[in-house]
Amino acid sequence: MNQSILLGRITKDIEIHYSAKGVAVAKTDIAVNNRQSSNDEVLFIELVFFDRLGEIANQYLRKGSKICVQGRIVLDKYVTQSGDKRQKHKIIVHNMEMIDTKRNDSAPVTDNSDADKYMSNMPKVEIDINEDEIPF
């Protein structure tokens, strides 16, 4: 079984584009603290959201948003423009929970009662990904 759960903060705003078939593909990175190591190592991992989940991520998540994601690890192999072979791991997100979000770019939600009311209007998303539509 290939499944990971990560809790961390988004390190950059979502980049979204649409495939030739009209499927939304959204990407960002997440910073995850590894507090079990002696030096508080931080891992930066690319997240990929598809279809409606990608559109929701683009609409609600910003740099600094705290989220919990569940997804499948994939190894992306590629060749740079200079001809070097590279590889990196990324997570294909199947489910996410927004831990905190911002109402706009400058006003974070701070009051818990207000946050609960605000978060109750946020969609909870679970999407089954059709493996045939993933472009890699």
C-alpha positions as CSV (number, residue, x, y, z in Angstrom):
1,M,0.0,0.0,0.0
2,N,1.4,3.4,-1.0
3,Q,-0.2,6.0,1.2
4,S,1.2,9.0,3.1
5,I,-0.2,11.6,5.4
6,L,1.6,14.9,5.8
7,L,0.9,17.9,8.0
8,G,2.6,21.2,7.2
9,R,2.5,24.6,5.7
10,I,2.2,25.6,2.0
11,T,5.5,27.2,0.9
12,K,4.2,29.0,-2.2
13,D,0.9,29.9,-3.8
14,I,-0.8,27.2,-5.9
15,E,0.1,27.0,-9.6
16,I,-2.8,25.7,-11.6
17,H,-3.2,24.7,-15.3
18,Y,-5.6,22.6,-17.3
19,S,-4.8,19.5,-19.3
20,A,-5.9,19.1,-22.9
21,K,-8.9,17.1,-21.6
22,G,-9.8,20.0,-19.2
23,V,-8.6,18.4,-16.0
24,A,-7.2,20.9,-13.5
25,V,-3.7,20.2,-12.3
26,A,-2.6,22.3,-9.3
27,K,0.9,22.2,-7.8
28,T,2.6,23.6,-4.7
29,D,5.1,22.6,-2.1
30,I,4.6,21.7,1.6
31,A,7.1,22.1,4.4
32,V,7.0,19.3,6.9
33,N,8.9,19.4,10.2
34,N,10.6,16.2,11.2
35,R,10.7,16.7,15.0
36,Q,11.9,13.2,15.7
37,S,15.3,14.0,14.4
38,S,17.8,15.8,16.7
39,N,18.2,18.8,14.4
40,D,14.5,19.6,13.6
41,E,14.9,18.8,9.9
42,V,12.4,20.3,7.5
43,L,11.3,18.4,4.4
44,F,10.0,20.2,1.3
45,I,7.7,18.0,-0.8
46,E,5.8,18.8,-4.0
47,L,2.0,18.3,-3.8
48,V,-0.1,17.7,-6.9
49,F,-3.9,18.1,-6.9
50,F,-6.2,17.0,-9.7
51,D,-9.6,18.0,-11.0
52,R,-12.0,19.7,-8.5
53,L,-9.5,19.1,-5.6
54,G,-7.0,21.3,-7.5
55,E,-9.6,24.0,-8.1
56,I,-10.5,24.0,-4.4
57,A,-6.8,24.1,-3.4
58,N,-6.2,27.0,-5.7
59,Q,-9.3,28.9,-4.4
60,Y,-8.6,28.5,-0.6
61,L,-4.9,27.8,-0.1
62,R,-2.1,30.4,0.0
63,K,1.5,30.5,1.0
64,G,1.6,29.8,4.8
65,S,-1.7,27.9,4.9
66,K,-1.6,24.8,7.2
67,I,-3.0,21.7,5.7
68,C,-3.1,17.9,6.2
69,V,-2.9,15.9,3.0
70,Q,-3.3,12.2,2.3
71,G,-2.0,10.8,-1.0
72,R,0.2,8.5,-2.9
73,I,4.0,8.9,-3.3
74,V,5.4,8.9,-6.8
75,L,8.9,9.2,-8.1
76,D,9.2,11.8,-10.9
77,K,12.2,11.2,-13.2
78,Y,13.3,13.9,-15.6
79,V,16.2,15.3,-17.5
80,T,17.3,18.9,-17.1
81,Q,18.0,21.3,-20.0
82,S,21.7,20.7,-19.4
83,G,21.1,16.9,-19.8
84,D,21.5,15.9,-16.1
85,K,19.2,13.1,-15.0
86,R,17.2,14.0,-11.9
87,Q,14.5,12.6,-9.8
88,K,12.3,13.7,-6.9
89,H,9.4,12.4,-4.9
90,K,6.0,14.1,-4.9
91,I,2.6,13.4,-3.4
92,I,-0.5,12.9,-5.6
93,V,-3.1,14.3,-3.1
94,H,-6.3,12.3,-2.8
95,N,-7.7,14.0,0.3
96,M,-6.9,17.2,2.2
97,E,-8.1,19.0,5.3
98,M,-7.5,22.7,5.6
99,I,-6.3,23.3,9.1
100,D,-6.2,27.1,8.8
101,T,-6.9,29.4,5.9
102,K,-7.0,33.1,5.3
103,R,-10.1,35.2,4.5
104,N,-8.0,37.3,2.2
105,D,-4.3,37.9,1.7
106,S,-3.8,39.9,4.8
107,A,-6.4,38.9,7.5
108,P,-5.8,35.5,9.0
109,V,-8.5,33.8,11.0
110,T,-7.5,34.2,14.6
111,D,-10.6,33.8,16.8
112,N,-11.5,30.1,17.3
113,S,-15.3,30.7,17.3
114,D,-15.0,32.7,14.2
115,A,-12.7,30.2,12.6
116,D,-15.1,27.3,13.3
117,K,-17.9,29.3,11.7
118,Y,-15.6,30.2,8.7
119,M,-14.3,26.6,8.3
120,S,-17.8,25.1,8.4
121,N,-18.4,26.8,5.1
122,M,-15.3,25.3,3.6
123,P,-15.9,22.2,1.5
124,K,-14.5,18.9,2.7
125,V,-13.1,17.1,-0.3
126,E,-12.5,13.5,-1.1
127,I,-11.9,12.6,-4.7
128,D,-11.1,9.3,-6.3
129,I,-8.4,9.9,-8.9
130,N,-8.6,8.0,-12.2
131,E,-5.0,6.9,-12.7
132,D,-5.5,6.9,-16.5
133,E,-6.0,10.7,-16.5
134,I,-2.7,11.5,-14.6
135,P,-0.3,12.9,-17.1
136,F,2.8,11.2,-15.7
